[in-house]
Amino acid sequence: MIDEKGRLFGKVNIVDLIIVVIVLAAAAFIGMKLLGPESEIANTQKVRITMFCEETPDFVAAQLEEGAEAWDAANQVTLGTLKSWTLGESKSAVTDITGEVVEISRSGYNSVTLVCEGEGVVSDHGVTIGSTLYANGQSASVYFGDCKLFLDIADIEVIG
């Protein structure tokens, strides 16, 4: 099988064969780590994130544009793109003269419900986008194009 020059079947050098086998095994190992069932790439799913901003000035809400990038400034993560938004009355909590906390609406301000779509790794605790975990109820400051809103995540759902 191995001749006097160290070739297998007289054609392949045994040292070269060992090196090729080691390289192939290393490539298979790395491939399984990067693309195997436990990898982040393999588990990425499309998600729809609904966010709610209690109050933002009318002039900011008027500048929102469909397709704008949703960018979390604090974590430097792109959440996805803005698909839709709806305006409502602004919601502010204040204490009245009796000491009761009441909700009021301010003139010149709106509440905004925003829906963006992106990709992330979904788990029981929310969705990880980039290296940041997002969950319902989480507060964030998010840019939509050149508009910055201070908001809360209201819903995260996996989409087709």
Secondary structure, DSSP 4 states (H G I P E B T S, - for coil): -B-TTSEETTTEEHHHHHHHHHHHHHHHHHHHHHHSTTSTTTTEEEEEEEEEEEEEEHHHHTT--TT-EEEETTTTEEEEEEEEEEEEE--EEEE-TTS-EEEE--TTEEEEEEEEEEEEEEETTEEEETTEEE-TT-EEEEEETTEEEEEEEEEEEE--
